Amino acid sequence: MITVISPAKSLDYKTEVPFSTSSEPLFPERSNEIIHKLQKLSRKGIRELMSLSEKLAELNYDRYQSWQEQPDEEAVRQAIFAFNGDVYAGLDAYTLKESQLETAQKSLRILSGLYGLLRPLDAIQPYRLEMGTKLAIKRKKNLYEYWGDELTIAINQELEKHEEKVLVNLASNEYFSAVNVDKLKAPVITPTFKDEKNGKYKIISFYAKKARGTMVRFMLDENIDKAENLKAFDRDGYVYNEAMSQGNEWVFTRG
């Protein structure tokens, strides 16, 4: 069983990491190809392409220009510690044991607009490039086309290593849309988190993102390697709602 999550826009390259072991990303040549395209853009071009403020456009312009094709240790950080958004608040990687990080390295993958598919301990340079960015690379009109087949092949190869061939989708629609589900050699389980508001259950983005990370942490804490056991998830007040679940969309409700 493999779980996929999204990356985060916000990054943390300052907090001291508790684990020094790292791995190299799977697609360095393809990442460098994207960077070469981005390096040709002006600050204004980056701002318009990504709808950024001038300050963020400047930051990312500098990141692309200072990119290292063979990065030194000071330029990188393991992905699971580098990303710092709501999903990662729920995951709380800094408190994971070494054995849990080793398990995550085998069973957790992060979808990325720049790196394609990341393992938790893959060493990455700071960047910002959302999967939905309309960036054409060679004959591919956007990042979905650029990464789609590569991601799907890589995920299928990873699934072959696991006894339970199931993909748990805890990524956002923007990122999971890059995966060609029709070519996956495994069923996809998509947990959805809904909160009660004004008498109805709704997806509230902030809570749903954090819950995705919390479910990953639950999987690592409880050594879950069978998708069916995810239905026992009961953290932060969420419980499995059989009545609202349909097929492979498993709904967890709170309130």
C-alpha positions in Angstrom: 0.0 0.0 0.0 1.3 3.4 -1.0 0.0 6.8 0.1 0.4 10.0 -1.9 0.1 13.6 -0.6 0.6 17.1 -2.0 3.6 19.3 -1.3 3.3 22.7 0.4 3.9 26.3 -0.8 5.5 27.3 2.5 8.9 25.8 3.3 11.2 25.5 6.3 14.9 25.4 5.8 15.8 26.7 9.2 14.6 24.3 11.9 17.2 21.8 12.7 16.3 18.4 11.4 16.5 15.3 13.7 17.5 12.9 11.0 20.5 13.2 8.7 20.0 10.4 6.2 18.7 11.5 2.8 18.1 10.1 -0.7 18.3 11.5 -4.2 15.1 12.5 -6.1 14.0 10.0 -8.8 14.0 12.4 -11.8 16.9 14.9 -11.5 17.2 15.3 -15.3 13.6 16.2 -15.7 13.7 18.6 -12.8 16.7 20.3 -14.3 14.9 20.6 -17.6 12.0 22.5 -15.9 14.5 24.7 -14.1 16.2 25.6 -17.3 12.9 26.8 -18.7 12.1 28.8 -15.5 15.6 30.4 -15.6 14.7 32.1 -18.9 11.9 34.0 -17.3 12.2 37.5 -15.9 10.9 38.4 -12.5 7.8 39.8 -14.1 7.4 36.6 -16.1 7.5 34.5 -13.0 5.0 36.9 -11.2 2.5 36.6 -14.1 3.0 32.9 -14.6 2.4 32.0 -11.0 0.2 34.9 -9.9 2.7 36.0 -7.2 3.4 39.2 -5.4 6.5 41.1 -6.4 8.3 39.8 -3.2 7.5 36.2 -3.9 8.4 36.5 -7.6 11.8 38.0 -6.5 12.3 35.1 -4.1 11.6 32.4 -6.6 13.5 34.2 -9.4 16.5 34.0 -7.1 15.9 30.4 -6.3 15.8 29.4 -10.0 18.9 31.4 -10.8 20.9 29.9 -8.0 19.7 26.3 -8.7 22.4 23.7 -8.4 22.3 20.7 -10.7 24.5 18.8 -8.3 23.4 20.4 -5.0 25.7 20.5 -2.0 24.4 19.6 1.4 23.8 23.2 2.5 21.4 23.7 -0.4 19.0 20.9 0.3 16.7 19.4 3.0 14.7 16.2 3.1 11.3 16.8 1.6 9.3 15.7 4.6 11.0 18.4 6.7 11.2 21.0 4.0 7.5 21.3 3.4 5.7 23.3 6.0 1.9 23.6 5.1 -1.3 22.4 6.7 -0.8 18.7 5.7 2.6 18.7 7.3 1.3 20.3 10.5 -0.9 17.2 10.8 1.9 14.9 9.9 4.3 16.5 12.4 7.4 14.9 10.9 9.8 16.3 13.4 8.4 14.0 16.1 8.6 10.8 14.1 10.9 8.0 15.2 13.7 6.9 12.9 11.9 3.6 12.3 8.7 5.5 11.2 10.7 7.6 8.8 12.1 4.5 7.3 8.6 3.1 6.9 7.5 6.4 5.3 10.4 6.2 2.9 8.9 2.9 1.6 5.2 3.7 1.7 4.7 7.5 1.4 5.1 9.6 -1.8 4.8 13.4 -2.4 3.6 14.6 -5.7 5.5 17.7 -7.0 5.4 20.0 -9.9 9.2 20.3 -10.0 10.3 16.9 -8.8 7.5 14.7 -10.0 7.4 12.1 -7.3 9.3 12.5 -4.0 10.1 10.1 -1.2 10.1 11.7 2.2 13.8 11.7 2.6 14.6 12.9 -0.9 16.9 15.9 -0.6 15.3 18.9 -2.3 16.2 22.5 -3.0 13.8 25.3 -2.1 11.3 26.0 -4.9 7.7 26.9 -5.7 6.0 25.4 -8.7 2.5 24.2 -8.4 1.3 21.3 -10.6 -1.4 23.5 -12.1 1.1 26.1 -13.4 0.7 26.5 -17.2 4.3 25.9 -18.1 5.0 24.3 -21.4 8.1 22.0 -21.5 9.2 20.9 -25.0 6.2 19.3 -26.6 4.2 19.1 -23.4 1.8 22.0 -23.0 1.7 21.8 -19.2 3.1 20.0 -16.2 0.3 17.4 -16.1 1.3 16.2 -19.6 5.0 16.5 -18.7 4.7 14.3 -15.6 1.6 12.1 -16.1 3.1 9.0 -17.6 6.3 9.2 -15.6 4.4 9.5 -12.3 2.1 6.6 -13.2 4.9 4.3 -14.2 6.8 5.1 -11.0 3.8 4.5 -8.8 3.1 1.2 -10.5 6.7 0.2 -9.9 6.5 1.1 -6.3 3.2 -0.8 -5.8 4.9 -4.0 -7.1 7.1 -3.9 -4.0 4.1 -4.1 -1.7 1.9 -7.0 -0.6 -1.3 -4.9 -0.6 -1.5 -3.2 -4.0 -3.6 -0.2 -3.1 -3.0 3.5 -3.6 -4.4 5.8 -0.9 -4.9 9.3 -2.3 -4.5 12.0 0.3 -3.4 14.6 -2.3 -5.4 17.5 -3.5 -7.2 17.3 -6.8 -4.7 19.7 -8.4 -1.9 17.2 -7.8 -3.6 13.9 -8.1 -4.9 14.9 -11.5 -1.3 14.5 -12.7 -1.6 10.7 -12.2 -3.2 8.7 -15.0 -5.6 6.6 -12.9 -6.7 4.5 -15.9 -3.1 3.1 -16.2 -2.6 2.4 -12.5 -2.4 -1.3 -11.6 -4.2 -0.8 -8.3 -7.5 0.5 -6.9 -7.4 4.1 -5.5 -8.9 4.8 -2.1 -9.6 8.5 -1.5 -10.4 9.5 2.1 -12.4 12.7 2.4 -12.8 14.8 5.5 -15.9 16.7 6.2 -16.9 19.0 9.1 -20.5 19.8 10.3 -21.5 23.4 9.6 -25.0 24.8 9.9 -26.4 21.3 10.0 -24.6 20.0 7.0 -21.3 18.2 6.4 -18.8 20.2 4.2 -15.2 20.0 3.2 -13.5 22.9 4.9 -10.1 23.3 3.2 -7.9 24.1 6.2 -9.3 21.3 8.3 -9.3 18.8 5.4 -5.6 19.5 4.6 -4.5 19.0 8.2 -6.6 15.8 8.5 -4.8 14.3 5.5 -1.5 14.8 7.3 -3.0 13.5 10.5 -4.1 10.3 8.7 -0.6 9.8 7.4 0.7 10.1 11.0 -2.0 7.7 12.2 -0.8 5.2 9.5 2.8 5.5 10.7 1.9 5.4 14.4 -0.3 2.3 14.1 1.8 0.5 11.4 -1.1 0.3 9.1 -0.4 -1.6 5.8 -4.0 -2.6 4.9 -6.3 0.0 3.5 -9.3 -1.4 5.3 -7.7 -0.5 8.7 -7.9 3.1 7.8 -11.5 3.0 8.7 -10.4 2.9 12.3 -9.0 6.5 12.0 -10.4 8.5 14.9 -8.1 11.4 15.5 -9.1 15.0 16.1 -12.7 14.0 16.3 -13.1 12.4 12.9 -14.8 9.0 12.5 -15.5 6.9 9.4 -19.0 7.6 8.1 -20.2 4.5 6.3 -23.5 6.1 5.2 -21.8 9.0 3.4 -19.0 6.9 1.9 -19.5 5.7 -1.7 -17.3 3.1 -3.4 -13.6 4.0 -3.0 -14.4 7.5 -1.6 -14.2 7.0 2.2 -15.8 9.8 4.1 -14.7 10.8 7.6 -16.9 13.3 9.5 -16.6 15.4 12.5 -19.2 17.3 14.5 
